[in-house]
Amino acid sequence: MKSIIASGLLLGMAHGAAIAGPYVNVENNAGWAGDDYTGAVTDLHVGYEGAIGEDASWYVQGGPAIVSVDGEDNSTEISGKIGGNFNVTDKIGIYGELSAISDDGEIFGDDFGVGTKLGAKYTF
């Protein structure tokens, strides 16, 4: 996780990005299968974000994640995200995110969780 965060900071700074400053992000992601609640993950992250020129931005964040699986005791893992946004035009932006979470406190173990997000946004 430290290498992901460090890579994000270096990547952002290598392109002349100025660090806009730290922030705190609390995010809850919950899931259901039909009417059955399956669980949730609540991220308690501290992060940094900045601009890359006039048309792009980046962020990196990390911290504890409270994992609540229905019918089980809560556990605390370590999670982090790195991402960015690029404005292709005044109306179209492309964004992406790489996220990761430890498994039973183990970083880069056999069940280390990694996720991606990639999308485009059109503004009217």
N, C-alpha and C positions, 0 to 999 in steps of 0.2 A: 504494500500500500504506500509506503514511504517513497518508493521509486516512482509510482504512478503520480503522486502529488509533486514530487521534485521534477519529473518530466514535464508536467503541465506548467509549472512555474518557469522552467527553462525555455520551453517552447514559446510561451507567451512573451518572455523577455527577449528572446532571440529575434523576434520580429519587431522590436522597438516598441513593444506595448508598455504603457504606463500602468502601474497597479492603481486601480481606482480606489481600492481600499477593501478592508475586511467586511464581512457580513456574517450573519447567523441565519441558517435556514432550517426550519423544523418542518418535516414533511411526513405525512402518513399515507401509506399505500395499503389498502385492504382488498381482500378478495372474497368472492362468493362463487359457488357452483350451484346454479339455480337459486333456491331459497336458503341454501346451506352456507353459513359464514365459515370460511376456512382459516382465516388469520390475517395478520397485518404486520407491517414493518414500519417503525417510526424512526426516521433519521434525525439525529440531533447534530447538525453539521456546522462547522465554522469554515468559511471560505474566503477566497480572494477572486476578484474579477478585474478585467481591464480591457482596454481597446487595442486593436491592431489597426492602425490607420483610421480612416473615416468609415470604412465599410465592414469592419469585422470586430468581434469581441470574443473573449475567452473567459472561462472560470475554472476553478479547481476547489473542491470542498471535501471535507471528510470529518469523521468522528464516530461516536457510538451509534449503533442501530439496535433498537429494542425489537426483538422478534417475538411476536405473539401468535402461536399456532393454536387454533381452537382445541380445547381439551388438554393442552399441555402447559407446563410452566413456562413463563417468559424467559428468554435468554438475551444476553447482550453480546453483540458482535461488533466488528469494526467495518465501516463501509466508507466508500468514497466515490466521487464523480469528477470527471473532467469533460469539458465540453466547449462548444463555441457556436458562433453564428456568423454567417457571411451574407451580406446584402448583395445579391446578384444585380438587381435593379432597385429603383425606388419602391417597387411594388412586390418584388419577390426576394425572399430570404431563404437560405438553406441552413439547417442547424443539425448538430450531432452531439451525442453524449456517449461516453463509456463509463459504466459503473461497475463496482465490484463490492463484494461482501465476504467476510471470513466465514468459516464453517467451524463451529465449536471452538472459536477463538483461534483457529489455525489459518494463517494467511498463506495462500498458494498451496494448500493441501489438495487432496484428491477431489473434494467436493467444493472447492473454492468457486463462488458464484460470480459470474460475469454477465453483464447485460449491455446491450447497445440500443441507441435511439437515433434514428436518422429521419429527417423530414424536410418538407418545404412548406413555406407559408406565403400565401398570396394576400396582400392587403388591398382592400377596395378603396 
